[in-house]
Amino acid sequence: MNIGVFGTGTVGRTIAGKLHDLGHAVMMGTRDVAVARERAAGPRDSESFAEWEARHPKAEAGSLAEAAAHGEILFNCTAGHASLDALTAAGTDNLAGKILVDVANPLEFPGGVLSLIVCNTDSLAEQIQRAFPETKVIKSLNTVTARVMVEPGELGQGDHHVFLCGDDAGARQRVEEILREWFGWRQVIDLGDLTGARGMEMYLPLWVRLMSVQETPAFNVKVVRQG
Ligand SMILES: NC(=O)c1ccc[n+]([C@@H]2O[C@H](COP(=O)([O-])OP(=O)(O)OC[C@H]3O[C@@H](n4cnc5c(N)ncnc54)[C@H](OP(=O)(O)O)[C@@H]3O)[C@@H](O)[C@H]2O)c1
């Protein structure tokens, strides 16, 4: 399947790499291909984008608009504060009618302190849906670190949960299939309409604190209910 992945950061490369290895035709969308290829690996990255491309020879790189036009299914893996700008550059027409899996978190760190740039009665996913009403926005995977997104079985044999939500029931079902069949998730909770993204995004301050005290991003939550 043709898939467009917006953002060449850790998450974009991890999701695109998994899809590439599964045999999908992946195009990474970036603001500037040449700049992305020249960028050195970040302090928490094991490799640069150029090194990643060398390991994934069938993956293409193009503008945000080219990746959006290429993809039948799209993944938003851009920094949350920049997602609306990135998707605007991708182009309303290129996004229309397609599923957009929104993995981004609306975080900023003014003075080094984590802050949500949208919360309570709104979310980044809802902002994206309002800006692109013809696109089927599904929030998912934002509550785990990149590696766990595509290799959940590496944690506790996969006995932990991922969430999704979105206004289009058919798109939610399709993304649940993708999570299970492509990425190997065994426990998926469908939170219903896109207002569910508020809680998914507001979980991040707790996630960051858990990462800090456990000294690893490789963890997840498990929902246990009676009966
Ligand atoms: N890291 C994780 O494990 C993790 C886990 C869950 C969710 N998330 C979320 O997933 C998203 C991606 O995270 P990340 O760690 O891969 O990297 P990131 O540093 O948060 O985002 C980097 C990407 O955002 C794009 N970007 C940055 N500023 C931009 C701007 N002004 N206009 C357009 N695009 C811009 C860049 O695209 P270019 O290719 O053009 O440079 C880059 O690829 C974030 O929203 C993050 O909160 C991350």
The ligand as a Gaussian input file, in Angstrom:
#p B3LYP/6-31G(d) Opt

LIG

0 1
 N        9.655000      10.526000      20.212000
 C        8.716000       9.695000      20.636000
 O        9.024000       8.560000      21.036000
 C        7.271000      10.106000      20.569000
 C        6.310000       9.288000      21.137000
 C        4.954000       9.624000      21.024000
 C        4.599000      10.767000      20.317000
 N        5.568000      11.570000      19.793000
 C        5.168000      12.737000      19.019000
 O        5.427000      12.425000      17.647000
 C        5.843000      13.618000      16.948000
 C        7.223000      13.399000      16.325000
 O        8.146000      13.215000      17.346000
 P        9.715000      13.029000      17.047000
 O       10.318000      12.660000      18.339000
 O        9.880000      12.163000      15.877000
 O       10.270000      14.407000      16.585000
 P        9.977000      15.949000      16.844000
 O       11.285000      16.568000      17.076000
 O        8.939000      16.204000      17.832000
 O        9.398000      16.334000      15.425000
 C       10.269000      16.385000      14.382000
 C        9.539000      16.531000      13.095000
 O        8.640000      17.652000      13.094000
 C        8.841000      18.406000      11.913000
 N        8.800000      19.852000      12.189000
 C        9.417000      20.503000      13.203000
 N        9.172000      21.827000      13.108000
 C        8.424000      22.015000      11.997000
 C        7.859000      23.144000      11.358000
 N        8.012000      24.375000      11.866000
 N        7.119000      22.947000      10.239000
 C        6.944000      21.702000       9.728000
 N        7.455000      20.578000      10.302000
 C        8.175000      20.747000      11.421000
 C       10.225000      18.025000      11.398000
 O       10.081000      17.798000      10.026000
 P       11.262000      17.885000       8.963000
 O       11.375000      16.494000       8.447000
 O       10.733000      18.861000       7.965000
 O       12.507000      18.369000       9.654000
 C       10.603000      16.739000      12.114000
 O       10.607000      15.627000      11.242000
 C        5.825000      14.738000      17.980000
 O        4.600000      15.421000      17.897000
 C        5.939000      14.009000      19.312000
 O        5.354000      14.727000      20.379000
 C        6.896000      11.279000      19.915000

